[in-house]
Amino acid sequence: MFSALSHPQFRRLFAAQVLSLFGTGLLTIALALKAFEIGGAAGAGLVLSGVFTVKMLAYVGFAPIAATLGERLPVRALLAGLDVVRLLIALALLTTTATWQIYALVAVFYLAAAAFTPAVQAVGPVFAGRRGRLHPPPCPLSRAAASVEIPFSARFWPLPS
C-alpha cells in the first residue's frame, strides 16, 4: 500500500489531499460553531441538520456527474481550482449572518468537494503503473486519509472556554 508513496508526484498529490481533507474537517467543526452563533442553543441543531442534508445531497446528486466532468478537464487544474473554490467559500462563511447564506455557501462548498473526490481517485491508478510494473493501487491510502479526517481535524480544533 505504501509503495505508491515512492512516486514523487503521487506523494505531492497525497499530501495535497490530506491537507484538503484536514481543511474540510475543520470546516465541519466551524460550521457547528457558526450554527450555534446564528441559531443559538435552541436552533443550532436545526441549522446543522440542514447543513448536513445539503452536504449529502451534493455528494449523492453531484458526484456521479462530477466524475464525468472530471474526465474532460486537466486534472491538476481541476484539483487546484476546486481547492481554491473551497478555500474562498470557507472564508466567505466567516461573514455569514443568516441561515440561508450558510446553506448556499455549504452547497457550493460540497459541490466542489463532490467533484474533488472522484478526480483524486481517478488520478491514483495513473501513478500505479508508471514504472513498468503495477504497484498496489494508491486508493487505499486515499481512503485511509478520508477515514481519519474528522477525528484528526477535531483533535486540533481549540475548544471554547
C-alpha positions, 0 to 999 in steps of 0.5 A: 500500500505504501509503495505508491508513496515512492512516486514523487508526484503521487506523494505531492498529490497525497499530501495535497489531499490530506491537507484538503481533507484536514481543511474540510474537517475543520470546516465541519467543526466551524460550521457547528460553531457558526450554527450555534452563533446564528441559531443559538442553543435552541436552533443550532441543531436545526441549522446543522441538520440542514447543513448536513442534508445539503452536504449529502445531497451534493455528494449523492446528486453531484458526484456521479456527474462530477466524475464525468466532468472530471474526465474532460478537464486537466486534472491538476487544474481541476484539483487546484481550482476546486481547492481554491473554490473551497478555500474562498467559500470557507472564508466567505462563511466567516461573514455569514449572518443568516441561515440561508447564506450558510446553506448556499455557501455549504452547497457550493462548498460540497459541490466542489468537494463532490467533484474533488473526490472522484478526480483524486481517485481517478488520478491514483491508478495513473501513478500505479503503473508508471514504472513498468510494473503495477504497484498496489493501487494508491486508493487505499491510502486515499481512503485511509486519509478520508477515514481519519479526517474528522477525528484528526481535524477535531483533535486540533480544533481549540475548544471554547472556554 
